[in-house]
Amino acid sequence: MQQSCEAGPLRLVISSVVVILLISPALTTFGLSQECTRLQLQFASASSEFTTCLGKNTKPVRICVTCFNDFVSVNSSFHNISESIECSEELLDSDNAMVIRRLWDAYNNMWESALCGTCSGLTENRTHEFINKTQDVVLCFNQHYDHRNLICIECNDKYEALLNEFKSLQSAGYACADLADSMNTTARSWSVKYGCGHPPVEYVPVLAMTAAISLTPVIFYLAVWKFPTCGLS
């Protein structure tokens, strides 16, 4: 492998792994069966869609809601491989890199650390309530934008209602990364931009999600070690 190969941003890194998964049958001499090749390409395609969704929804964080269907597809494709008597060992454990297994672990760890299972698809009524309260606060900010000295007074009740709703969701375990990022953004506007007090809310699972994503380059280097692609365009 040439030393000049470099790892790019997160989206490029994961996309590179997906490319490796797509081309790996041509790079190996083991010769996968037609069924195993189908399952491998199914996982690669699902991974590509999920990666694209992550890249488009990381700021503001909207991965739990927007990427739910893509995550389900990745989950299903990995499950199909792991349940296959013919292909599970060949695709998941037959080499030291274990690219598919480790890529899935990175996806799943990120999804769980972001608590996405608690608000995916906006199925919870309380999630809807939080979003409605957020919209009320933002609308109040906008209505008094030209008279910022009134924001702390006129929007206080709406902001307190939103903050209490978030704390309630958080204590019940329903404050996924999407909601936490939204609350953090609103809290920064309230306390820093408009100077209305209340320090910005810090939400640990958002940091945990970021840490999980940052581990993905490790998978990339493992994959390149197993399937050298530096000469490919």
Secondary structure, 3 states (H helix, E strand, C coil): CCCCCCCCCHHHHHHHHHHHHHHHHHHCCCCCCHHHHHHHHHHHHHHHHHHHHHHHCECCECHHHHCHHHHHHHHHHHHHHHCCCCCHHHHHCCCCCCHHHHHHHHHHHHHHHCCHHHCHHHCCHHHHHHHHHHHHHHHHHHHCHHHHHHHHHHCHHHHHHHHHHHHHHHHCCCCCHHHHHHHHHHHHHHHHHCCCCCCCCCCHHHHHHHHHHHCHHHHHHHHHHHCCCCCCC
